[in-house]
């Protein structure tokens, strides 16, 4: 019998990950979207997920969904990481990123600026608090249209100088602060 709820699909995905062996033992379901012929599964683990992990997870999840027959009709399965700028939708997701910079877009008609960017200083049961430009703003979850973490791009220091070499296009990720050393001009 098909599992037709998002919660049911999430349980199938979690069971598939748990039963796939030690390579996926620390992989967690970060987010799930179900609808319009698409099942999008976003996976994460401490330190991030690599392509090999996503490949193994995709095979395990695909087999489990085929066996459970979760949705009527045809659908496409997409298994990915949440990316550098992560969409935040649940109180648990917001709670994981307290202390980091976020962008929040409120629903139309909500008092105050519609777009808020700042440090996520709190995430409780009723909503979040974002500090930016010298003030804090509480935003109830029901007033949030979209929210995501912010990934800051920054230049890499020049060898021995602390700056950049002219024309250099390679970079490296630095720490967990969300900085990626890459020449912005090279991407334009």
N, C-alpha and C positions, 0 to 999 in steps of 0.2 A: 504494500500500500504506500503511495507517495507521501513524503513528508513535505507539506506545502507551506510551512511557515518559515520565516527567517530564522527563528530560534531552532527549529528542527534541522534546517540546513547547517546552522552553526554547530549543532551537536554532532552531525555527521562529519563535518570537517575536523572538529576537535578529536573525535574518535579515530579518524584516519591518521592524524598526526601522532596520536599516542601509540597507535599500533604499527607505525612505520619503522620502528627500530630506534637504536641509540642516536643515529644521525639527526633525528628530528626531535629528540627528547626535550630540548630547551626552546624549541620553536613554538611561538604562541600566535593565536589568531588575534591580530590587531584590530581588524575591521572586516566587515562583510557587507556587500551590496547584492541584493537579489531583485531582479526585475527586468522587464523588457528584453527577454531572451538572453540575459547575462547574469552569471554568477561571478562576482569579483571578490577574490579572497586576498586580503593583505596580511602578510606574515611578518613577524619580527622576532628578534632574539637579542640578548645583550651583545653588543658589538656589531649588530646588523646581520642580514642574511646575504649569502652569495648566490651566484647563478646555479652552482651545483646543488645547493640546498633547495632552491626553488624548483629545480628540475625533479628532484626526488619527491618533494612535497606535491608537485603537480600530478605526478603519476599516482601517488597514494590517494590524493583527494579525488581525482578523476575516477579511479576504480571504485571508491566508496560511494560517490554520487551516482555512478552507473548502477551499482547494486541497490541503492536506496530509492532510485528513481524520484528525485525530490521535486521536480516541477513538471507540470503538464507541458507537452510540446517540446520543441527544440530550444536549447540554450547554449551559449558559449561559456566555457570556464576560463577565467583569467586569474592566474596566481602571480602575485608580485609582492614587492616590499612596499611599505608606506611612502618611501621616498625621503628626500631631504626636508622638504616642507610638508609636514604631516597634517592632514585634515583632522580636526578634533571635533567629535560629535557627542561623546558620552562623558558623564562626570568622571569616570575612571580614566579616560584618555586625558582630560584636562588635568586631573590630579597628578599624572605622571610628568607633566611638563611645567609644574609650578617652579618659578624661578627663571624661566626662559622667556624669550621674547615671542609674542604672538600678534597676529592680525585678526581682528574680529569685525565682522560686518553684521550690523543689527537689522532686524526686519523693518520694513517701511512703517512709519508712524511711531516708532519708539523715540522717546524724548532724548535729546542730546545728539552729538555727532553720530552719523551712521557708521563711519569707519573709525575704528579705534586700534591703535598700535602701541604696544608697551610691554612691560614685564608682567607676566601672569603671577600675581602675588598670592592668590588664594583660589581654591576650587572646592566649594562645599556642595551640599545636597541641593541647594536652591539655585546656585549660579556661581559666577566667577568674579574675581576682582582683578582689574588690570590697572597698573600704574604707568602713567606716561605724561610727559610734559608738566611735571610738578603736581599732579593730582591723581587720585585713585577713583576708579569708576566700577561700581557693582553692576553686573549685567546678568539678569536671570536667564537660565538656559532657554526658556521659551521665547526670549527676545533675540536669540542668536540665529541669524540666517546662515552664516558660514564662519568658520574659524580655522586657523592653521598656525603651525609654528613658523618661525621666520629663520631662514638660512642666510647668514651674512657672507657675502663674498669679499675677500680682502686680498691685497697684493702680497706676493711672496717677497721676502727680503732678498736683496742682492747678496751674493756670496761675499762675506767679509765686510759688507757695507750696511746691512740692515735695510736695503731698498731693493729695487728691481733692476735687472739687466734689460736694456732696450731690445725689443724684439723677442724676448723670451716668452715662450708659449706654454711651457710645461709647468705643472704645479703639483702640490701635494696637499692632502688633507691635514689640518692641524687640530689636534686635540678634540675635545667634545664641545668646544664653544660654538661650533657651527661655522667656522671659517674655512674656506677653501681657497688655497693660494693659486689663483689662475688670473691671467691677464684678461680683464673684462673686454678690452678692445679686440682681442682675438676672437671673442664670441660674437661680435657685432657684424 
